[in-house]
Amino acid sequence: MATQNLVQRKMQITLNSAAPAADRQGNPQWELRCADPFSMKPEYETKFWIPANEGEQPPPPAVYWCILTQGQMKTSRDPARPYDGSFPWMFRHKIAQRADFNISADAPEPPPVQNIVQPTTMASVGATNGSAPSPLDVKQNSIERQTVLKGAVDATVATDLVDQTPEVILGRIASIAGVPPEYAGDLWTILQNIGSEAPAPAENVEVEEFDDEPLPWG
């Protein structure tokens, strides 16, 4: 059985509108309709809910800093390409408490937490042959994921984006990887150094997607 630690991210959301709602116990809430921050198409929206204080006005449309809490992994709409949890946008997210909405831009980042997956199939194999199951090689797993992503980007650049401008190429890379456009240049540099003897140093980039997000390869 897989176990998952708490994963939270500080990020900006653009609130388009807020409407009165209620939770399952009838407690008042605000339903927040927000532009999906991880879609390259601004018309795509996602929803969050926060508790409503008595007598307050709905939060006005604006850009807010929030803490988003990662939940369960979504089910891919394309059975041939199931989600594997390698990108944050593959998970559902929520604003877990009112204090996580409209936080200060100077608020500290949540501590980084890594997902730990322990498939039951590994345990059953170990029990069958009498040996302990091999631990998950996190580094090797990360390298394999990056290599697959690099292959997808290389294939797209070589076929779909021949003779296109750098802006179009970076935009497509961002779409394939599911990252904001401003990270595409750094990601491209990282991918081009996979397998080299002296890869260029780069910061880790994490992004995510929400309920109404189009498929990244669409």
Secondary structure, DSSP 8 states (H G I E B T S, - for coil): -------EEEEEEEEEEEEEEE-TT--EEEEEEEE-TT-SSTT-EEEEEEE--TT-----SEEEEEEEEEEEE---S-TTS---SSSGGGEEEE--SGGGBS--TTS------------HHHHHHHHHHTS------HHHHHHHHHHHHHHHHHHHHHHTTTT--HHHHHHHHHHHHT--GGGHHHHHHHHHTTT-SS------------TT---TT-
